[in-house]
């Protein structure tokens, strides 16, 4: 495969039928709603779907199939960017990961991005929250058990007191 400055490609003999089928059956069109969250979700889902094909197909072939799913504003952005590439104003994107990096920088505002350290801290808080919720469930079960045992104990106490009162009445008679 040869990638030129203008995104020209000469593909080898490998058929991309399997890749084509996966892209067109599993990857949704994207581009009308390019807000950060929808972009991030689409990109993560797309990456999961195409990752198994990285060793089977050329990076450019994967890139070409993924970009074929662009519509609306994203398609317009991609066409403008390709025009700038042809004029030599932008560098050529040759792989899916280059596309991902470029799109991430363009469509995700800095305030929305998080570092790996921040991601790790968020995951830690989620784990702590999960543990707290599990402990609440255990506490709730323990509380129910406690109430049940207390009711049993009080019930027995009441029966004993009632029995003692009856015994006391019988002795008086």
N, C-alpha and C positions, 0 to 999 in steps of 0.2 A: 504494500500500500504506500502511496506517495501523497503526502499532504503538501499542497502548495500554499503560497501566500494568500491566494484567493479562494481557499477552501475547495480546491479541486481535488478529486480523489480517484485513484484507479484501484478498484477493489480486486482482491484475488478471486480464486475459484470458490471460496466458501459461500454457500448459500445462506442468506439471512432469513429464510422462511420462518424458522422457529422464533427468532428475535422479532420479526415483523408481526407474527401472530400474537406474541406476548404483549408487545407495545400496543397494538391496536385492540386487543381484547381486555387488557388489564389497566393500562395507564389512561386516565381520563384526560380529556382536553383541558387546557388550563390557559387562562389569560383574561377572562372577563373580570374576575375578582382577584386582584393581585395584592391584597392587603398582606401584611407580614405573617399573620397566623395561617391564612389559607395557603400562602406561598410555602411556608415552612412545612406544613403538613403534606402538601403535594410533592415537594422535593424529597422529603423523607420516604414517602410511599414509593415514589418513582425510583429512588436509589435502591430500595429493598428489592424492587422488581427486576431492575436491570443488572444488579451486582452479579448474579450467577452467570451472566453472559460475558463478563469482562475477559475471561480466559478463552472463550470460544470465538468471539468476534472482534473486529477492529474497533478501537475506541471511537474512531470517526463514524463508523457505521452505527454504533449505539447512539452517538451524539445526533446524527442525522435523523434517526427514528424518533428520538425524544423530542427534538425541536419540531418535528412534524405534528406534534400534539399541541403546539402553541396556537392560540386563537386570540382575537380581539387586541387589547392593548399590549399584551405580551408579544404577540405576533408582529405588531407594528414596531415595538422596541427592537425585536430581533432583526427585522428587515433594515431598520435604520443603522443598527450596529454593523450588520454585514456590509452595508453601503460604506460606512466609515472604514471598515477593514479593507475593502477594495481600493479606497482612496489612500490607504496607508496611514490613516489617523488613529486606528485602533489595532491592537494585536489580534491575531487570528486565534480563535478558540478551536482546539483540536481534540479535546477529550471531554467526557461527561463531567469530570471533576473541575476542569477549567471553567466549564459552563456554570457549574454549581457555585464556584467561588465568585465568578463575575456577577451572577444573578443575586447572590447573597449580599454582595456589596451594594448592588444597585437598588434592590427592593426591600432590604431590611434596614431600617434606620438604626444608627448607633445606640440609641436609647433602648432598643428592643433586643439587641445582642447581649449575650451573657458569656462570661468566660468559663473555662472548664472548672475553675475553682468555685465560681458562683453556682454552676450546675451541680457540682459535688455537694455544696452546702444545701442547695434546694433538695437534693435527693436525701441528704441526712435528715432534714426537717420532715420530709415525707415519711421516712422510716420511723422517726420519733412519733409522728402523728399516728401512723399505723399501729405502733406499739401501744400508744395511749388508748386508741380505740379498742384494741384487743383487750387491754387491761380493764377498760370500762365494761366490756362485755363480761369478763371474768368477775369483776366486782358486782355487776348486776346479777350474775348467777349466784355469787356468794351472798349477796343481799337477799335474794329470793330464798336461798337455802336457810339463811339466818332467820328470816321472818317465819318461814315454815316451821323451823325447829322451835322458835319462840312460841308460836301458836300452839304447837304440840305440848310444850312445857307448861304454858299457861293453862291449857285445857286440862292437863293432868293435875295441875295445882288446884284448879277450880273443882275438879271432881273430888280430890282429896278433902278440900275444905267443905264441900257439900256433904261428903261422907262423914266428916268429923261433926258437923252440925247435926246431922241425922242421928249419929251415935249419941251426941250430947242430949238431944231431945228424948231419945229412947231411955237414957239413964234417968232423966228427970221423971219420966212416967213410971 
